[in-house]
Amino acid sequence: MRTLISLLILSSLLIGQFGKVEVTVDDRLLRASERQKVSSIRDEVRRFFGGQLWDDKFQGLNIPLNISIVFQGVAQKGGMETFHAQVLVSDGSDIRYFDKALQFHYNGGNSIQFDPVIFDPLGSFFAYYAYAILAGWMDTYEFYGGNYGYGQAREIALRGMASDYPKGWSSRVQLLKEVTGNKGLREARFAFYVAMDLFDQGNPDDALNEFKLMMEGFEIVFRQFPTGRTLYFINAHREKLVNRLNLLGQKEMLLRLSEIDPAHKDIYIRGLSKK
């Protein structure tokens, strides 16, 4: 289990899971009157993520969020204006989701709300990604600790498929299957964070064992799964990973990483050349 003591101490001071939420909005494809209707969405999205407790167990994580909303246009659906947008959600590190099919109605006079029973196309959309991001973080604190969060996201997606706004929700169900089924990456991420904690605590032998488990996870990924999300992870942590493996004298691991991540082979080779 990753260091939960500091997390528990922090949770007594800070309740929410999400910290700073950066939201950018591109509304250039909208008419002036349509832009006015969604002019409050940036502030509403910030409030939405900061104002809810998503999980009682993992409090005080202070996860940073970067959210980019690009409006694609407006259509009429059931006598209501329906906005279409693409959205990128990330934690600024190794977790990122790009969604091409957000469809929702919006009244600037109302706040974005999420109800676990009553489906709302915008509130449920952001709740889905809140749980997906949170689950990715929970996976780094406990072995498969994100199962609860992924389960909550799946429940939202299933309600979305059965709603009056089903566009994109079947793809979101499939996304969760891919993420949760990629056990190699989930186990590699957990092992990496445990290894880093152990190394920083002065336990290099135990850290090395965890780095070996991380590499085993990578091998599973590269035999069985698409590598995109794994490369997001490696890209976010490459410098620290090379530094620690070099200090531990792990030439074979660095060579293997240079094969897994050939676009940055020079970084791993530099690591090998250091004393």
N, C-alpha and C positions, 0 to 999 in steps of 0.2 A: 504494500500500500504506500503510495506517495505521501509526502509529508502533510498530513491532515491537521497536525497540531496548530500550525500557523493559520490554516484555513478556519479552524474552529474558533481561534482567538479573534480573527478578523470578523467572523460572522456575528460576534456579539456586538461589533461596532457598526457593521454595514450589512443590511438585510438583503438587498437586491443582488441578482446575479450579474447584471450588466452595468458597466461603468460608463465611460464616455462614449456617446453615440454620435458619430459624424454622418450626416445625411446630405447628399447632393441630389439635386433635381434638375433634369433637363426637360424643359417643357416647350422647346422650340417648334415642335410639330403641332402644338395646340393653338387654337384661335385665342385672341385676347380675352374673350369672355370665358373660355374654358380654363385659361391660366388663372383667372381670378377665382374660379371655383375651387381650385386645388392649391391656392396660394398658402394655405395653412398646413399643408401635408407634411412639410419638413419638421415643423415644431411638434406636430401630432405624433409622428413616428418616434421622435426622441422621447416624448412623454410616455408613449406606449411601452417602450422597452424598459424605461427606467422606473415605471410606476407599478410593476407587477412582481410578485414573488412566484417564480416558475417552478421551484422545487424546494421543499422544506429542508431537505438534507444538505444540499450544497448551497449554502448561503455565503454572501460576501466574496464571491469570485472576482467581481469587478472586471468582467470581460469587456474589452473594447470592441466596438462594432463600427464597421464602415458600410454604409448602405448607399447605393447609387440607384436612383429611379429615373428611367428614361421613358418618357411618354411616347407612345406610338400613334395615338389618335383616340377618337371618341366615336362610339356607335350608339344606336338606339336599341334598347332591349326591354321589352315589356313596358314601353312608355317612359323608360328612364334612360338618362345618359349613362353609358357605360364606358369607363376609361380602360384603355389597354396600355400596358407598360411592360418593359423588361427591367429586371431588378438584379443587381449584384449585391450579395450579402457576404461579408467576410469578417474575421476577427483580426485582420491585419497581419496574420501570421500564416499558418498552414491550413486553415479551414476557410473554404470559399465556395459559394454556390451561385451559379448564374441561372436565372429563371427567365425564360423568354415569353411566358404566357400568363402574366397577371391580368385578370379581368375583374373590374369592381365598379361599384357606384360610390359616389362620394359627395357628401354634403359638408361643406366647410364649417357649418354651424354646429356639427356634432363631432364628438371625439371618437377616435378609433377604439373599438371595444372588442374584447375576446370573451366569449362564453363557451365553456367546454361542451355544452349541450346544443346551444343555438348557433348554427353556422352563420358567419358573416364573411363575405368574400375577401375583404381587406384585413379585418382583424384576425381571421383564421389563417390567412396567408402569412402574416408576420409572426403569428404564434407558432405556426409550423416551423419556420426558420429559427425562431427563438429556441425551440426545443432541439432542433437539429444541431445548432451551434453549441448549446449547453451540453448536449450529449457528447459531442466531440471533446469538450473539456473534461467532462466527468470520466471519460475513458482514460484520461491521463492521471487521475487520482485513485481510481480503483480498477481492477481487472474487469473489463466489460461493464464498468460503472455507468456507461451511457445507455444501457438497455432501457431504462425507464424513460429517458428523454426521447429516444427513438420510437418507443412504443406510443408515447403521447403524440408525437408528430404523425405517426401512421394513423392513429384514430382520427386526427383532424383531416388527413388526406382522404380517408374513406368517406367521411361526411361530405367533403368537398365533391367527390365523385358523384354522390347521390343528390347534390344540391341543384339549384337553378343556375349555378355558375360552375359547371364541371370542367371548363377548359383548363388544361394543365395539370389537373389533380391526378390523373392516372400516371402521368410522367413522374409526379412527386412520389407516388407510391413505389414506382419502379426505382427511383433514385435511392429511397431508403433500403430497398432490397439489396442494391449494389453496395451501399455504404456498410450496412450491418453484416452483409455476407462476406465482405472483404476482411476476414479474420486476420489475415497476415498483416495488413496495415494497422488494424486496431491493436494487435498484440505488439507490433513494432513500436508504435507510438507510445504505448504504456511503458515498454521496456526502456525506451530512450529517456523518458522523463525520470524514471526510477534510477537509471544509470547516472544521469546528471546529478541528481540529488545525492546519491551515494558517493560519487566522486568529490563533490563539493564538501561532503562531510568527512572526507579523509578515509574512505573505504574503497581504494582502487581495485582490489581483487573482486569484491562484490559488484562493483560497477562494471568491470570487464565481463562478468557473467551475464549481466543484463544487456550489455552491448552485443554479446553473442546471440542472445535471444532476439534482439532487434534485427540482426542480420538474418536470422532464420525466418523471421516474419517477412523481410524484404524478399527473400528467395521464394517464399510461397506466393507473394504478390506477382513476381515476375514470371512465374510459371502458369498462373491461373487467372489473373485479373488485369484489367486496363491499368496502366501505370500513372495516369495523369495525377490523381490525388496523392500518390506516393511521391511523385516529383515535386508537388506543391510542398509537401512536408520536408523533403530533403532540402529544397531551395531555401526554406525558412530557417533551417538549423545547420546549414552546411558548414559555416565557419567554426561554430562551436564543436560540431561533430569531428571535423578534421583536427582541431586543436586537441581534443581529449584523446582521440585514438592515436595521435602522434605521441602524446605524453605517455600513453600506455604501451607504446612500441608495437602497435598493431598494423604492420605492413600489409598483411594479407587482406585485412578488412578495408584498408584504404585502396588497395588495388581493385578489390571487388566493387567498391563504391564508384571508382573511376569507370568501370564497365557499365554499371547500372545507370550512371549519370554522365555519359560521355561528353555532353556539351560543356561540362565543367571539369574535364579531366585534368587540366593544368593545375587546378586548386588542390586536387588530391596528390598529384605528383609533387607539388611544392611541399605538401605535408610530409611526404616520404623523405624529402631531402633534408628536413630539419633534424637537428640533433636533439 
